[in-house]
Amino acid sequence: MDIRQIDDNYSVTGQISPDDIRDIAAAGYQTLICNRPDNEAPDQPAFAEIASVAEKAGIPVHYVPVVSGMLTQDDVDAMAAALENAEGPILAYCRSGARSTNIYGIVQQQKRG
C-alpha cells in the first residue's frame, strides 16, 4: 500500500483490500473514503466487503464513487459532506489515488472561495 499524505489530516492511496484494514487501523486512520465505483475492474474488491471489515475494526467509511474522468459537482458536494463529518486522519482511496487527490483539492478550493 502506497499511502501519500496530502495534508495533516488527509492521505490517499490506490485500491485497498479487506486485508489492508488492520494495517490502516494500526497506522491511526480514523475514517476511510472510497472514491472508486464498484466493478471498475474485474479483480477489485467490492466496497461492501471493505466497509464490512472496516466497520468491524471501528473505522467509519464513506462511499463517494467518482467515475474516472467524469467528476461532477454532485461528487464534489458529496465529498465535502463526507469530509465534514469525518474524524481524522482520513485515508481516501481510488484506483491509483489520483481521483481522491483531485476531488480533495477541489473541495478545499471551493471552501476557500
GIHU-V172958 format. One record per helix or strand of 2 or more residues. SS is the DSSP state (A for helix, B for strand). FROM is the first residue (numbers start at 1). LEN is the number of residues. If there is no record, write none. Layout:
# GIHU-V172958
ss: <SS SS>
from: <FROM FROM>
len: <LEN LEN>
This chain:
# GIHU-V172958
ss: <B B A B A B A B A>
from: <4 10 18 31 47 60 73 90 98>
len: <4 4 9 4 10 4 12 4 15>
